[in-house]
Amino acid sequence: MRIDLPGGPYTLREPVTWPVVERPAASRVVYAAAHVVADPLGDNTPGSPAAVDWDVTLLFRRHLWSHGLRVADAMDTAQRNMGLDWEATRTLIRRSAAEAKDFGDPATLVACGAGTDHAPEAATLDAITAAYAEQLATVQEAGAGVIVMASRQLARIATGPQDYRRVYDRLFELADRPVILHWLGPMFDPNLAGYWGSPDIPAATDSLLDLIHANAALVDGVKVSLLDEHHEVRLRAALPPGVRLYTGDDFNYPSLIRSGSHALLGIFDAIAPAASAALQVLDAAEAACDESGRDRLLAAYDEILAPTVPLSRKIFEAPTYHYKTGIVFLAWLNGHQDAFTMVNGAQAARSLTHLAEVFRLADQAGLLADQELAVHRMRALLAVHGL
């Protein structure tokens, strides 16, 4: 099959059929951060309240669970701080947790972000703590796991590590189960520069580690999105026993997961079939009794994920925070939603040439589920742009 793309004619590869997964991965805890599906007839112009197609949004979560992945919801992939207002977020948390019951325990299968974005004017540590507490209660009442999201408001007013410690210590007291902490680098959100009390990454890391070591029994893990593989490996080694490092590195995830990181990744929204297949192979590798069998399986793991890395690096290229556009674009190409539209009008955040390259790289990774549908939709998008 052939299509004329802005970069020239492109012939699609042979289609890939991914294996059906019968159980979640055993060797790693893996979350796919999930996007929301906008109502194509809703007013999702920039600044408007989010109009969400709830039925299709929940169907997509079922797709992720069916591949044996957990779901990280109400996170930046779902456009927190970029169009998903608190009313829609609260609904998403409750409905996602309720939907998870068809697959098992919501507290295991879905973890939701608790932040302070509904209180943008919070200007004191007490006000920020109160905002966190409200969202934390919403997540816990829904029965989901808790991800304590990095707070723009706290980053704005904190004067040093002691302010983070004061807020987070109080949140640990309010949590009814261990939580996942969240370190989102400024490439994902420039408003979070200097998080944990310093723009110096080693100093910020020391601050985070002090907090975790003082509260190890209350921390499930920490999700790190700094796009720095060496830093993540060092941080992982310094965590207390039982505290997981969830990689949020959408550039280096294959090697980081292979070497011991767990995962909480936006790219797994788009590459769920390949990610799931690779994790099953990794399980087999780590259970292998002989070295040659282990090496063969690890090579197969690498072979599955290697073609997904150029795709992920394209989707997450600078400005990285617009990666959601590529995620939703692929969901549309793959038939998970009927319209390429996003809350806050974010479908316009990437160029046509960018999206055409995402199409090409997704095909090369074997991640166009129905090539005829994907080509039809890509041609329709090109036609809208006069091509």
Secondary structure, 3 states (H helix, E strand, C coil): CEEEECCEEEECCCCCCCCCCCCCCCCCCEEEECCCCECCCCCCCCCCCCCECHHHHHHHHHHHHHCCCEEEECCHHHCECCCECHHHHHHHHHHHHHHHCCCCCHHHHEEEEECCCCCCCCCCHHHHHHHHHHHHHHHHHHCCEEEECCCHHHHHHCCCHHHHHHHHHHHHHHCCCCEEEEEECCCCCHHHCCHHHCCCHHHHHHHHHHHHHHCHHHEEEEEEECCCHHHHHHHHHHCCCCCEEEECCCCCHHHHHHHCCEEEECHHHHCHHHHHHHHHHHHHHHHCCCHHHHHHHHHHHHHHHCCHHHHHHHHCCCCHHHHHHHHHHHHHHCCCCCCCCCHHHHHHHCCHHHHHHHHHHHHHCCCCCCHHHHHHHHHHHHHHCCC
